[in-house]
Amino acid sequence: MVHILYIEDEVEIGNWVSQKLTQRGYEVTWLTSGEVLSIMWSK
């Protein structure tokens, strides 16, 4: 399974895109900020 990291701060858009990608067989990690990503990677 392909895993996609998706960053989107608009909740409606993020929900829609994440749902559509999941329906198409992708595993999605959705973050609402690039800052969250930098915090995750610094651990």
Residue frames as a rotation matrix with the C-alpha (Angstrom) as fourth column:
MET 1
0.581 0.814 0.000 0.00
0.814 -0.581 0.000 0.00
0.000 0.000 -1.000 0.00
VAL 2
-0.312 -0.630 0.711 1.27
0.590 -0.715 -0.375 3.48
0.745 0.303 0.595 -0.86
HIS 3
0.181 0.277 -0.944 1.45
0.936 -0.344 0.079 5.90
-0.302 -0.897 -0.321 2.06
ILE 4
-0.007 -0.087 0.996 0.85
0.594 -0.802 -0.066 9.59
0.805 0.591 0.058 1.32
LEU 5
-0.424 -0.126 -0.897 1.79
0.801 -0.513 -0.307 12.46
-0.422 -0.849 0.319 3.60
TYR 6
-0.052 0.556 0.829 -0.76
0.743 -0.534 0.405 15.19
0.668 0.637 -0.385 2.97
ILE 7
-0.659 -0.187 -0.729 -0.52
0.654 -0.621 -0.432 18.70
-0.372 -0.761 0.531 4.45
GLU 8
-0.398 0.638 0.660 -3.63
0.412 -0.518 0.749 20.89
0.820 0.570 -0.057 4.26
ASP 9
-0.985 -0.027 -0.171 -4.84
0.167 -0.414 -0.895 23.50
-0.046 -0.910 0.412 6.74
GLU 10
-0.452 0.890 -0.062 -8.38
-0.870 -0.424 0.253 23.79
0.199 0.169 0.965 5.37
VAL 11
-0.592 0.190 0.783 -10.47
-0.430 0.748 -0.506 21.18
-0.681 -0.637 -0.361 7.20
GLU 12
0.508 0.861 0.028 -13.15
-0.413 0.272 -0.869 20.70
-0.756 0.430 0.493 4.53
ILE 13
0.515 -0.396 -0.760 -10.59
-0.802 0.090 -0.591 20.25
0.302 0.914 -0.272 1.77
GLY 14
-0.547 -0.807 0.222 -8.40
-0.828 0.482 -0.288 18.00
0.126 -0.342 -0.931 3.93
ASN 15
-0.228 0.564 0.794 -11.32
-0.416 0.681 -0.603 15.75
-0.880 -0.468 0.079 4.85
TRP 16
0.745 0.602 -0.287 -12.44
-0.479 0.184 -0.858 15.45
-0.463 0.777 0.426 1.24
VAL 17
0.290 -0.719 -0.632 -9.00
-0.838 0.128 -0.530 14.75
0.462 0.683 -0.566 -0.24
SER 18
-0.631 -0.546 0.550 -8.05
-0.762 0.568 -0.311 12.34
-0.143 -0.616 -0.775 2.54
GLN 19
0.075 0.767 0.638 -11.31
-0.385 0.612 -0.691 10.43
-0.920 -0.194 0.341 2.14
LYS 20
0.816 0.259 -0.517 -10.97
-0.561 0.135 -0.817 10.19
-0.142 0.956 0.256 -1.66
LEU 21
-0.083 -0.930 -0.358 -7.38
-0.882 0.236 -0.408 8.97
0.464 0.282 -0.840 -1.45
THR 22
-0.597 -0.074 0.799 -8.31
-0.619 0.676 -0.401 6.38
-0.510 -0.734 -0.449 1.17
GLN 23
0.467 0.854 0.229 -11.19
-0.415 0.440 -0.797 5.15
-0.781 0.277 0.559 -1.00
ARG 24
0.750 -0.244 -0.615 -8.68
-0.603 0.129 -0.787 4.65
0.271 0.961 -0.050 -3.82
GLY 25
0.857 -0.307 -0.413 -6.52
0.350 0.936 0.032 2.42
0.377 -0.173 0.910 -1.64
TYR 26
-0.094 -0.918 0.385 -3.90
0.078 -0.393 -0.916 4.84
0.993 -0.057 0.108 -0.30
GLU 27
0.270 0.052 -0.962 -2.88
0.960 0.070 0.273 5.14
0.082 -0.996 -0.031 3.32
VAL 28
0.199 -0.087 0.976 -3.02
0.297 -0.944 -0.144 8.84
0.934 0.318 -0.162 4.21
THR 29
-0.156 -0.234 -0.960 -1.38
0.963 -0.251 -0.095 10.77
-0.219 -0.939 0.264 7.01
TRP 30
0.282 0.371 0.885 -2.97
0.586 -0.797 0.147 14.20
0.760 0.477 -0.442 7.05
LEU 31
-0.389 -0.442 -0.808 -1.30
0.883 -0.428 -0.191 17.08
-0.261 -0.788 0.557 8.85
THR 32
0.683 0.720 0.124 -2.76
0.730 -0.664 -0.162 20.56
-0.034 0.201 -0.979 9.15
SER 33
0.890 -0.432 -0.148 0.59
-0.413 -0.899 0.146 22.32
-0.196 -0.069 -0.978 9.30
GLY 34
0.554 -0.787 -0.271 4.10
0.038 0.349 -0.936 21.94
0.832 0.509 0.223 7.99
GLU 35
-0.077 -0.555 0.828 5.28
-0.856 -0.389 -0.341 22.97
0.511 -0.735 -0.446 11.46
VAL 36
0.637 0.372 0.676 3.80
-0.675 0.692 0.256 19.75
-0.372 -0.619 0.691 12.84
LEU 37
0.929 -0.327 -0.171 5.90
0.132 0.727 -0.674 17.82
0.345 0.604 0.719 10.33
SER 38
0.103 -0.956 0.274 9.11
-0.292 -0.293 -0.911 19.50
0.951 0.014 -0.309 11.44
ILE 39
0.056 -0.009 0.998 8.27
-0.998 -0.018 0.055 18.71
0.017 -1.000 -0.010 15.08
MET 40
0.900 0.335 0.281 7.59
-0.340 0.940 -0.032 15.06
-0.275 -0.067 0.959 14.20
TRP 41
0.756 -0.640 -0.141 10.88
0.191 0.421 -0.887 14.72
0.627 0.643 0.440 12.29
SER 42
0.064 -0.783 0.619 12.96
-0.624 -0.515 -0.587 16.35
0.779 -0.349 -0.522 15.02
LYS 43
0.585 0.210 0.783 12.08
-0.785 0.387 0.483 13.58
-0.202 -0.898 0.391 17.52
